[in-house]
Amino acid sequence: MVKALFLSPMVPSFDLAVTGRFFTDLLGFSLAFQSPTYAIYQKDHLTVHLLPAGENIGQMEFYLEVDDVDELWASMKDKVQRLKVREPFNQEYMMREVHIEVPATKTLLMVGQVIKG
């Protein structure tokens, strides 16, 4: 059975730097990763991910970190055939991910695990 490690909100921002300062200056988070189009802030065992807001600003995203994304994918791939899904792939920020659109919502669930090594 796959173990859930973290659940992180994905916050769309019109200005990643301004939103990042909100989390660092007011809430005591620290910058864990930054690129021109993505940032991750962490505090204790919690993370918040920032990404650019666009035409789908009303869309919600959240991130579930697990210990084995490929095992989870193997257990669910036959159950998500009618959903919009992106099969496991590696991200530049050293995470292996599966993306799944949550049914009857405008919500994207990103499930990932740290790529080791």
Backbone torsions as a table, in degrees:
resi	resn	phi	psi	omega
1	MET	NA	132.8	-179.3
2	VAL	-73.4	136.5	-179.3
3	LYS	-97.2	127.8	174.5
4	ALA	-76.8	132.1	-178.0
5	LEU	-105.2	-45.2	-177.6
6	PHE	-149.1	155.6	170.6
7	LEU	-128.9	118.8	-173.2
8	SER	-122.8	134.4	175.1
9	PRO	-72.3	148.5	175.6
10	MET	-111.6	111.4	-172.1
11	VAL	-104.4	115.8	175.4
12	PRO	-71.9	134.1	-176.5
13	SER	-131.2	141.2	173.9
14	PHE	-83.2	-13.2	177.7
15	ASP	-151.5	99.5	-175.0
16	LEU	-58.2	-37.4	-178.5
17	ALA	-67.2	-44.9	179.5
18	VAL	-63.4	-46.1	179.3
19	THR	-64.4	-39.8	177.7
20	GLY	-60.5	-42.4	178.4
21	ARG	-63.2	-34.2	175.9
22	PHE	-57.5	-47.7	-177.8
23	PHE	-71.3	-35.0	-179.8
24	THR	-79.7	-49.6	-173.4
25	ASP	-74.0	-38.4	-175.8
26	LEU	-94.1	-33.2	-171.8
27	LEU	-113.9	-3.7	175.3
28	GLY	77.4	18.3	175.3
29	PHE	-75.9	159.0	174.5
30	SER	-121.4	152.4	-179.6
31	LEU	-72.5	124.4	179.3
32	ALA	-104.4	-30.7	179.5
33	PHE	-155.8	143.2	177.0
34	GLN	-148.5	134.8	169.4
35	SER	-135.3	175.8	179.8
36	PRO	-61.3	-22.1	-174.8
37	THR	-122.9	11.5	-175.5
38	TYR	-162.7	143.9	176.3
39	ALA	-147.4	146.9	176.5
40	ILE	-126.1	129.5	176.7
41	TYR	-116.5	145.8	-177.7
42	GLN	-136.2	153.3	174.2
43	LYS	-152.6	127.4	-175.5
44	ASP	55.0	-120.6	179.2
45	HIS	-107.7	20.7	-177.3
46	LEU	-111.8	148.6	174.0
47	THR	-133.6	152.8	170.3
48	VAL	-130.2	134.2	-177.2
49	HIS	-108.3	135.3	178.2
50	LEU	-113.3	137.3	177.2
51	LEU	-141.9	158.8	-177.0
52	PRO	-64.5	135.9	173.4
53	ALA	-78.9	146.1	-179.8
54	GLY	-143.3	-150.0	-177.1
55	GLU	-65.5	-20.9	178.6
56	ASN	-98.4	40.7	-173.6
57	ILE	-56.6	-28.7	179.5
58	GLY	-74.5	-4.7	-176.1
59	GLN	-76.4	139.9	176.8
60	MET	-104.5	144.5	174.5
61	GLU	-136.3	146.9	171.4
62	PHE	-146.1	158.9	-170.5
63	TYR	-120.9	124.7	176.6
64	LEU	-111.2	115.4	177.0
65	GLU	-92.0	132.5	-179.4
66	VAL	-125.5	173.2	-179.5
67	ASP	-90.3	-14.6	-180.0
68	ASP	-155.4	89.7	-176.3
69	VAL	-67.6	-32.5	179.7
70	ASP	-69.8	-37.8	176.1
71	GLU	-65.4	-42.9	178.0
72	LEU	-61.5	-44.3	178.7
73	TRP	-59.6	-43.4	179.4
74	ALA	-60.0	-35.4	-178.7
75	SER	-79.8	-18.3	-175.0
76	MET	-114.6	-14.6	-170.1
77	LYS	-58.6	-31.1	178.0
78	ASP	-79.4	-12.8	-177.4
79	LYS	-96.9	-8.8	-175.0
80	VAL	-112.8	18.8	-174.3
81	GLN	-60.2	-29.7	-178.1
82	ARG	-92.7	1.5	-178.6
83	LEU	-103.3	159.4	173.2
84	LYS	-79.3	118.3	-173.9
85	VAL	-137.2	150.9	168.7
86	ARG	-120.5	117.5	-177.8
87	GLU	-61.8	166.2	-176.3
88	PRO	-51.3	134.7	178.1
89	PHE	-152.7	161.6	-178.0
90	ASN	-97.6	136.5	178.4
91	GLN	-99.8	160.0	179.0
92	GLU	-63.7	-24.4	-177.8
93	TYR	-93.2	28.0	170.7
94	MET	64.7	39.2	173.9
95	MET	-125.4	141.7	171.5
96	ARG	-99.9	126.7	-168.5
97	GLU	-132.5	157.8	167.4
98	VAL	-126.5	136.1	176.6
99	HIS	-112.9	133.6	-177.8
100	ILE	-136.7	127.6	174.0
101	GLU	-79.2	125.4	-178.8
102	VAL	-73.0	128.6	-175.9
103	PRO	-57.4	143.3	175.1
104	ALA	60.7	27.1	178.6
105	THR	-141.2	178.3	168.1
106	LYS	-110.4	46.0	-174.6
107	THR	-117.0	134.2	176.0
108	LEU	-108.5	124.5	174.1
109	LEU	-98.5	121.2	175.0
110	MET	-105.5	123.5	179.0
111	VAL	-115.3	129.3	-176.8
112	GLY	-150.5	168.9	174.8
113	GLN	-140.1	152.7	178.7
114	VAL	-66.4	133.1	173.7
115	ILE	-82.2	119.2	-177.6
116	LYS	-91.3	145.7	175.7
117	GLY	92.6	NA	NA
